[in-house]
Amino acid sequence: MPLHRGRIRSTWPFALAALLIAAGFPAALAQAPSARDSAKDAPYAVEYYYKTSWGHSDEWLRLFKKNHLPVLRALKAEGRITELEMEKPRYHTTEDGRWDYRVTITWKNFASSQDPGTEQALIRKLFPDQELYQREEQRRFEILIAHWDLPVVEVSTEP
């Protein structure tokens, strides 16, 4: 008899779960807005870092402004990008931590940052001479030592 009581005690959580399922608990959860849905629509910020070969910083910037910045501005005009900033350090740092330019883009949401087809169509529209465009973009990346993308999230300073 004691063995039987132990089985009843160990199965009551499963019975409760079955009762909640039968009572429509999942339907109530499905109607509540999920954090996942909110996150899909949340702004998505990325810092793009560029480290150029010594002596080529100005050339890289000229090519960036000529060939890439117009694409970013067009994406902003479409509403995919909500904020666009570009910065460089005021002073030099150590070589291992050095970067020359940081472009911070706040995308409307994550999905807005993931549509290369639209970007390629914009590039063809903005730069009819695709051979020149490709050559200059090739050069822009040849003079880079490193490039990295860093998605960032806001941290509240409130207690």
C-alpha positions as CSV (number, residue, x, y, z in Angstrom):
1,M,0.0,0.0,0.0
2,P,2.7,2.6,0.8
3,L,4.2,2.1,-2.7
4,H,0.8,3.0,-4.3
5,R,0.6,6.3,-2.3
6,G,4.1,7.3,-3.5
7,R,3.0,6.8,-7.1
8,I,0.0,9.1,-6.6
9,R,2.1,11.8,-5.0
10,S,4.6,11.7,-7.8
11,T,2.0,11.9,-10.6
12,W,-0.1,14.7,-9.3
13,P,2.0,17.5,-11.1
14,F,1.4,15.7,-14.4
15,A,-2.3,15.5,-13.7
16,L,-2.4,19.3,-12.9
17,A,-0.6,20.0,-16.2
18,A,-3.0,17.9,-18.1
19,L,-5.9,19.7,-16.5
20,L,-4.5,23.1,-17.4
21,I,-4.0,22.1,-21.0
22,A,-7.5,20.8,-21.2
23,A,-8.8,24.0,-19.6
24,G,-7.4,26.2,-22.4
25,F,-4.2,27.5,-20.7
26,P,-2.3,27.4,-24.0
27,A,-5.0,29.6,-25.7
28,A,-4.5,32.2,-23.0
29,L,-0.8,32.2,-23.6
30,A,-1.2,32.4,-27.4
31,Q,-3.3,35.6,-27.0
32,A,-0.7,37.4,-24.8
33,P,1.9,39.4,-26.7
34,S,5.2,37.6,-26.4
35,A,8.6,39.1,-25.7
36,R,9.8,37.4,-28.9
37,D,7.2,39.3,-31.0
38,S,8.3,42.6,-29.3
39,A,11.9,41.8,-29.9
40,K,11.2,41.2,-33.6
41,D,10.0,44.8,-34.0
42,A,12.6,46.4,-31.7
43,P,15.2,48.6,-33.2
44,Y,18.5,46.8,-34.0
45,A,21.7,48.7,-33.5
46,V,25.1,47.6,-34.9
47,E,28.5,49.3,-34.7
48,Y,30.6,48.6,-37.8
49,Y,34.3,49.1,-37.2
50,Y,37.0,49.7,-39.9
51,K,40.7,49.5,-39.4
52,T,42.7,50.7,-42.4
53,S,46.3,50.2,-43.4
54,W,48.5,53.1,-42.2
55,G,48.4,56.0,-44.6
56,H,45.2,54.9,-46.3
57,S,42.6,56.3,-43.9
58,D,41.7,59.2,-46.1
59,E,41.5,57.1,-49.3
60,W,39.2,54.6,-47.5
61,L,36.9,57.4,-46.2
62,R,36.7,59.0,-49.7
63,L,35.7,55.6,-51.2
64,F,33.2,54.9,-48.4
65,K,31.5,58.3,-48.9
66,K,31.4,57.8,-52.6
67,N,30.2,54.2,-52.9
68,H,28.7,53.0,-49.6
69,L,27.2,56.0,-47.9
70,P,24.7,56.7,-50.7
71,V,23.4,53.1,-50.3
72,L,23.0,53.7,-46.5
73,R,21.3,57.0,-47.1
74,A,18.9,55.4,-49.5
75,L,18.1,52.6,-47.0
76,K,17.4,55.4,-44.5
77,A,15.1,57.2,-46.9
78,E,13.2,53.8,-47.3
79,G,12.8,53.6,-43.5
80,R,14.9,50.5,-43.0
81,I,17.6,52.6,-41.2
82,T,16.4,55.0,-38.5
83,E,19.8,56.4,-37.4
84,L,23.2,56.6,-39.1
85,E,26.3,58.0,-37.4
86,M,30.0,57.9,-38.3
87,E,32.9,58.6,-35.9
88,K,36.6,58.4,-35.7
89,P,38.9,58.5,-32.6
90,R,40.3,61.9,-31.8
91,Y,43.7,60.4,-30.7
92,H,45.7,57.4,-31.6
93,T,45.5,54.2,-29.5
94,T,47.6,51.1,-29.3
95,E,47.8,49.1,-32.5
96,D,45.9,46.1,-31.1
97,G,42.9,48.2,-30.1
98,R,43.1,50.7,-33.0
99,W,40.2,51.4,-35.3
100,D,39.9,54.2,-37.7
101,Y,36.1,54.6,-38.3
102,R,33.0,53.4,-36.6
103,V,29.7,53.5,-38.3
104,T,26.7,53.0,-36.0
105,I,23.5,52.1,-37.7
106,T,20.2,51.7,-36.0
107,W,18.0,49.5,-38.1
108,K,14.2,49.6,-37.8
109,N,14.4,46.0,-36.7
110,F,16.5,42.9,-37.2
111,A,14.7,41.9,-40.4
112,S,15.5,45.3,-41.9
113,S,19.2,44.6,-41.6
114,Q,18.9,41.3,-43.5
115,D,17.7,42.1,-47.0
116,P,20.7,41.9,-49.4
117,G,18.5,41.7,-52.5
118,T,17.1,45.2,-51.9
119,E,20.6,46.6,-51.3
120,Q,21.9,45.0,-54.6
121,A,19.0,46.6,-56.5
122,L,19.9,50.0,-54.9
123,I,23.5,49.6,-55.9
124,R,22.7,48.9,-59.5
125,K,20.4,51.9,-59.5
126,L,22.8,54.3,-57.8
127,F,25.9,53.2,-59.7
128,P,25.2,52.5,-63.4
129,D,28.9,52.0,-64.0
130,Q,29.1,48.7,-62.2
131,E,32.7,48.0,-63.3
132,L,33.9,51.2,-61.7
133,Y,31.9,50.6,-58.6
134,Q,33.2,47.0,-58.2
135,R,36.8,48.2,-58.7
136,E,36.5,51.0,-56.1
137,E,34.8,48.7,-53.6
138,Q,37.5,46.1,-54.1
139,R,40.1,48.9,-53.4
140,R,38.2,50.0,-50.3
141,F,38.4,46.5,-48.9
142,E,42.0,46.0,-50.0
143,I,43.2,48.8,-47.8
144,L,41.4,47.5,-44.7
145,I,43.4,45.6,-42.1
146,A,40.2,44.6,-40.2
147,H,36.5,45.0,-40.2
148,W,34.0,43.8,-37.6
149,D,30.4,44.2,-36.8
150,L,29.2,44.5,-33.2
151,P,25.4,44.4,-32.5
152,V,24.8,46.4,-29.3
153,V,21.9,46.7,-26.9
154,E,21.0,49.5,-24.6
155,V,21.6,49.0,-20.9
156,S,19.5,50.9,-18.4
157,T,21.3,53.1,-16.0
158,E,18.3,53.1,-13.6
159,P,18.6,51.0,-10.4
